[in-house]
Amino acid sequence: MMRSPNRLTAIVMALLASLSLTACGEKPQQQPENPPVQMARPMPQTATQTREQNTTLTYFPEGEETSVEGLLYSGDGYSLYIPSEGWNLASEQDDGLSVQTWENQLNQDVELQVVYLSGRDLKAARFWVQAEEDDYQFDQEQGHGLSGKDTLDHKFLNVRFFETEQGSYLLMERYPEEAAEGFGTLLSVLADTMEVTA
């Protein structure tokens, strides 16, 4: 028995509608999202998984409590917190040394620098600093650190040492004398957050 053309068309249309609903119901495979990159900073190479990505950094410039948001920077074998705004990062290889430098955008004389000296123990690292930074008079030794002043340019340099089996990390705080109560205080707080993971 022949079906009418209208009935045949209706059946075909119903089948097509059913197929398109089935196709619409299929979910495409989702690609994993890339982790967000904050402040164009390198993401961890040897990440410290136990540290939060964000923290509040509190310091006291000229006795007044001030807080800024800090973001975790994870480098090769270390991590520390850096303010989320107002700092530029430069990474370079200098004479075979790995160097990361954060420079303040408001005052380019204010820097926080991490230098890795491969194969050098604490004694050799101290000698390297005193030879490399010969403009500074290092007259104070604080535990595992050095503190010096450039009397000609009126700048301060504080250095903290972190010795590992493979070498030594140096954390260097530089700032002009007039910024000691402000940026000098902040740099000290940032330096306190340094952890070596190597």
N, C-alpha and C positions, 0 to 999 in steps of 0.2 A: 504494500500500500504506500503511495507517494505522499509525502508530507507537503504541506503548502509552503511556498517560498518564504512567507512571513514567519512561519513557525521555525523553519530551518535557520533563518537569519537570527531569530531570537535565541536559539540553542547555541549557535556559534558565538554570538555576542556574550552570552552567559559564561561560556567556556573561556573566552578571552579575558573577561573581567575577573574570573576566578584565578587565572594564571597571573595577571598583573598584581592582584592582591597578594598572591604567594610570593612573587618576586619582591614586592615592596616590604614584605615582612622579614626578608633576609637581612641580617645585619652584616655590613662589611667588617672585615677584621681590622681592629684598631691597631695602629702603629704606636709603640711606646713613645711618650712625650719626652723631649729632651729636657734635662733639668734646667731651670732658669739660671742665667748668668747674671750676677749682681755686680754693678759698677764696673763692668768689663774686666773683672778680676779673674785670673786663672782659677779654675776649679781644682779641688784637691788632687794632688798626685799621690801623696801618702796621707790620706785623710785621717783625722782624729774623730772617730765615730762617736765618742762619748761627749763631745762638746756641742753645745747648742750653736745653731747658725747665727743667732742674734743674741745680744746682751745689752745691758745698760751700763755705760761707763760713767762713773761719777768722779769728779775731781774738784778741787777747791782753788780756783785762780784768785789770788789776793784775798783769800779767806771766804769767798762766796761759793756756795755749793752750786755746781753746774753738772748737768747730765746730758750725754749724747748717746745716740744709738751706735752700737758697735757691731760690725759684721765679721764673721770668722774668715780669716785668710789662712788657707792651708798650703804651705809650700812643700818643698822636697825635704821631708824629715822634721818639720816644725809647723806650728800653727800659733796665731795670735789674733787679737781683735784690733780692727782698725775702724775709726769713725766712718759711718756710711756716706757722709758728705764732706766735701772740702779738701780731699787729698787725692793726689795723682800718684799712680804707681808706675815705676820703670824697672824692668828686669833686664839684666845684661850679664854677659860673661866678660870679666875684666881680668886680663892676664891669667886666664885659667880659673878664676874665682867666680863663684856664683854670687851675684849681688842683686838684692831687691831693695829699692829705695822708694819710700813714700814721702812726697814733698807737699807741704801745706800750700793751698791755693792763695791764701791771703798773705803769707809771708814765706817766700821761697828759701829763706835762710833756716827754716824749721824743717828738719828731716828726721825720719826714723829709717834706719838701714839695717838689713840683715846680710851678713857676709859669711859664707861658708869656706873654711880653710881645711881642705881635705888633707888627711895625714898629719895634722899638726896637733900636738897636745896643748894643754893650757899654757905651759911656759913658753912654747914657741909662738902661740897666738898672742900672748902679751908682748913678746919681743916684736912681732910683726906690727902690732898697733903702734907701738912707740916709734918704730922706724918709719912707718907709713905716714903717721900723723905727727910729724916732727915740729909743726907749728904750735902744737899744744904742749903746755907744761903739765905733766901728770904728777901732781903733788899729793893726791889723795888716793888711797887704795881702799876700796870698800868690799870686803869679802871676796867674791869672784868677779870684781869689777875694777875699772879705772875711771878716774874723774880728772879732767884737765881743762885748762883755759888757754885760749889764744889771746894774749894780752894786746897784740897789735890790732886785731880785728874785733876784739871784745866778743868772742864767741865761746860757748861751752861745749864740751864733748864728754858724754858719759858712755862707758862701754861695759856691757855685761857679757860674760863668757859662759858658754854651755859646752862642756867637753863630752864627746862620745868616743866609742872605740874606733870609729872611722876618721874622726877629725873634730874640729871645734867650730861652733857657731858663735858669731859676734853679733850682738844687738847694740847698735850705736845710735845715741840720741844727740842731735846737733841743734843748737838754737842760739840766737844772739842774747847778749847779757840783758837787754831791755825786755826780753820775752821770758825771762826766768820764772817770774811769778805766774805767768799765764800758760804759754805753750810748754815751758819746761815742766810744769806740774802735770799737764796732760800727757806728755811723752813718757813720764815716769809711770803713770797709770797704764798706758799701753804696753810698756815694757814688762810690767808685772804680769800681763796675760800671756807672755811667751811660754810655750811648752815645746820641748824637743821630743819628737817621736821616733827618731832614728835609733 
